[in-house]
């Protein structure tokens, strides 16, 4: 595949939902790319051989995207680099509909449908059972679980939890945006990782699968208001 790239060009690599900065150092005779190691907020983000990430670059006509695979890590004059290969065609990139906003918010979580049940009955049927409020299984926990968001958007959130929930579990989440403002959504657990925290040893990536538009608008307005305050 041909590269529409220039040496020194600024690139964006999407790593764990974060937009990391890099730039093109060289295109080798083999056709691989030498990139500066990606950074996020000034910190180098380590990549390993065989890692695949999305790469984005910019033109006057818009943003373009492809998947690259890391071949190996390099070091040149004390500068960390990665050698990568193109693994997909280059196509015009569509921006994500919602931007994630880093914030700590209390969130009350209740399990609605277990991961096992979702896998057995298919996600579509599980969501229909949630929408109809006809649960064929009792919640795994009779009491609500209190967690904290790490970030939130109109389409999902990252939530720290004292309890582990399996990927594919469907949860009901109530987010306390302010003392007088809350928003509710049913969310699918995309992944759940163990982290080094005494109070919240699990961190979930959630995707909203059922959410009323008024709740989504509350979340988006909260993000907008907080961004204005931080500026």
QUIWOFEN-V189710 format. One record per pair of residues at least 24 apart in sequence whose ideal C-beta (glycine too) atoms are under 7 Angstrom apart, sorted by the first residue. I is the first residue (numbers start at 1). GAP is how many residues later the second one is. Records with the same first field share a line. If there is no record, write none. Layout:
BEGIN
I = GAP, GAP
END
This chain:
BEGIN
1 = 85, 88
3 = 24
4 = 86
5 = 52
9 = 48
11 = 24, 44, 45, 46
12 = 44
13 = 25, 40, 42
14 = 39, 40
15 = 30, 38
17 = 83
20 = 25
25 = 56
32 = 39, 51, 52, 53
33 = 51
34 = 47, 49
35 = 46, 47, 49
36 = 43, 45
37 = 43, 44, 45
44 = 36
47 = 26, 35
52 = 35
56 = 37
62 = 30
63 = 30
64 = 26, 27, 28, 29
65 = 26, 28
66 = 24
97 = 58
98 = 55, 56, 57
99 = 54
100 = 51, 52, 53
101 = 50, 51, 52, 122, 125
102 = 48, 49
103 = 46, 48, 49, 123
104 = 44, 45
105 = 43, 44, 47, 70, 71, 72
106 = 40, 42, 70
107 = 40, 41, 42, 52, 66, 67, 68
108 = 36, 38, 66
109 = 35, 36, 38, 52, 62, 64
110 = 29, 34, 61, 62
111 = 28, 29, 30, 54, 58, 60
112 = 27, 58, 59, 60, 74
113 = 24, 57
114 = 26, 55
115 = 51, 52, 53, 54
118 = 50, 52
119 = 49
126 = 44
127 = 82, 83
130 = 40, 56, 80
131 = 79
147 = 53
148 = 52
149 = 26
150 = 53
152 = 67
154 = 62, 65, 66
155 = 52, 53
156 = 31, 50, 51, 52
157 = 49
158 = 45, 46, 47
159 = 45, 47
160 = 37, 40, 43
161 = 39, 41, 43
162 = 37, 38
163 = 39
164 = 28, 38
165 = 24, 27, 39
166 = 26
167 = 24, 25
173 = 33
177 = 41, 42, 45
181 = 37
183 = 32, 35, 36
184 = 31
185 = 25, 26, 30
186 = 24, 25
END
